[in-house]
Amino acid sequence: MTARIARAGRLGALLLLAGAVQATPVHASADQPRFVVTGAPVDRRDVVTWAASADRMGEAVAGRAYRLVVHTSAAGRDMRIRLSNAFGDRPVTFDSVYAGVQKQGAELVHGSNRPLTFDGARSVTVPAGGATLSDPLPGRLPAATNLVVSIHSPDAAGPATGHWMAMQTSYAAQGDHTAEEGGEPWTEVLGSWFYLDAVSVRTLAGTGAVATLGDSITDGWASSSDLNRRWPDYLARRLQAADTDVQGVANEGISGNKVLADGGGPSALKRLQRDVLSQPGVRTVFLFEGVNDIKAHPGATAQDLIAGYRQIAERVHAAGKCVVAATVGPYKGWSEWDAAGEKVRQDVNQFIRTSADFDAVTDLDHILRSPYDPERMLPALDSGDHLHPDDKGMQAMADAVDLKSLDCAGR
């Protein structure tokens, strides 16, 4: 029996177990001991349709409202949102939360804005370090919808939680304007999301999601804002067109993030449970991270980074999910590039290409590199900074993913 067949059998048993226990609150492992998701139980048909990794956002402002624009992947019914206070040092109350569909800017489609409840109440208090799920909102939410979640907190204080680099325009206002469909009160333009870190929908049985765990490339830096051209967005469109069982895409990239060390958010090792494994319906984790570890001065050794990858793979498999690893792309021409870091990148990529720790590999280095100088990105895919792909590069990355490799239940 091959290692992959044996692993598939083990994963099948773990998936059955995960389905049996998914209706209980999700507790993080020792790396995030305070993070607990509360709210009505999760149904085994619930699948994440949008997500953004939480990070510390500076000081919160009482009495402020946010109108947050997000783009869905999987279609489904009974939409739920997750409000996160992961970085808060005190509880935060939201006394009005609405969800609608964007018409243009901060204006909503007439009749689409509806209130969300939490255990039947319009108000909810999210504990420090935790998150809360809303009740299901009846009705269907199509794929590729610009969903707008409006929230107001009367008492927000201390560290706020959110996601810095949204590559999507959202809005803020002072005072509670969440129930209003017009855009007039929402005069402050934002490039970040606040408190909202996930949206899920109830799908057909057997539908799943992929979570992309990464850094600024996955987060979408250098892609076109407000056009959903991050590589996970292109991947979502491919999955929808192919009508696969995997339909949800959770973008869990953080700009500046590392596998091993904190910096641009907590390390991938620390945030794996909170950002990825706690999301409903995730079938596969797509691991594309490591360039920030390598190009730091001093940078990580190949041995240390490989150990980090192996730990992530072990934890993903223990959770009953598959892990697809991607090779680290070229970055010669970026200010931090040097020959020593390039040697580490080559050694790490050799490990990724040949390791039995992963269920599949996507060779993004091969897709992105120039055939004339493999240490550099192909100019046609380069945003100009020699590290981040442009829109064409983002699409090329998504096109390189074998969609069958994302379907853990299919192997």
Secondary structure, 3 states (H helix, E strand, C coil): CCHHHHHHHHHHHHHHHHHHHCCCCCECCCCCCCCEEECCCCCCCEEEEEEECCEEEEECCCCEEEEEEEECCCCEEEEEEEEECCCCCCCEEECEEEEEEEEECCEECCCCCEECCECCECCEEECCCCEEECCCEEEEECCCCEEEEEEEECCCCCEEEEECCCCCCEEEEECCCCCCCCCCCCCEEECCEECEEEEEEECCCCCEEEEEEECHHHHCCCCCCCCCCCHHHHHHHHHHHHCCCEEEEEEEECCCCCCCCCCCCCCHHHHHHHHHHCCCCEEEEEEECCHHHHHCCCCCCHHHHHHHHHHHHHHHHHCCCEEEEECCCCCCCCCCCCHHHHHHHHHHHHHHHHCCCCCEEECHHHHHECCCCCCCECHHHECCCCCCECHHHHHHHHHHCCHHHHCHHHC
